[in-house]
Amino acid sequence: MLDRRVISWRFGLDGITLSRREIGKRLRLTTASVAVIEEAALETLRTELVTDVAA
């Protein structure tokens, strides 16, 4: 659930685009933690996309 929120805010999917620093402040996380969550979520999305395309 946290990964969805981070991706949503980073890319403005809910109309609000935030920096890693801003997300960190809202979620009480470090900027580095936000980056790790973001990268993991993006990797999951890439993997799912490749799986769907290959099927």
Backbone hydrogen bonds, N-H to C=O, Kabsch-Sander energy under -0.5 kcal/mol:
donor,donor_aa,acceptor,acceptor_aa,energy
5,R,1,M,-1.8
6,V,2,L,-2.4
7,I,3,D,-2.5
8,S,4,R,-2.5
9,W,5,R,-2.5
10,R,6,V,-2.8
11,F,7,I,-2.2
12,G,8,S,-0.5
12,G,16,I,-0.5
13,L,8,S,-2.0
14,D,8,S,-0.6
15,G,12,G,-1.7
18,L,9,W,-2.3
18,L,16,I,-0.5
23,I,19,S,-2.5
24,G,20,R,-2.6
25,K,21,R,-2.1
26,R,22,E,-2.1
27,L,23,I,-2.4
28,R,24,G,-1.1
29,L,24,G,-2.5
34,V,30,T,-2.1
35,A,31,T,-2.1
36,V,32,A,-2.2
37,I,33,S,-2.4
38,E,34,V,-2.7
39,E,35,A,-2.7
40,A,36,V,-2.3
41,A,37,I,-2.3
42,L,38,E,-2.5
43,E,39,E,-2.3
44,T,40,A,-2.1
45,L,41,A,-2.2
46,R,42,L,-2.5
47,T,43,E,-2.5
48,E,44,T,-2.5
49,L,45,L,-2.4
50,V,46,R,-2.5
51,T,47,T,-2.4
52,D,48,E,-2.5
53,V,49,L,-2.4
54,A,50,V,-2.3
55,A,51,T,-1.1
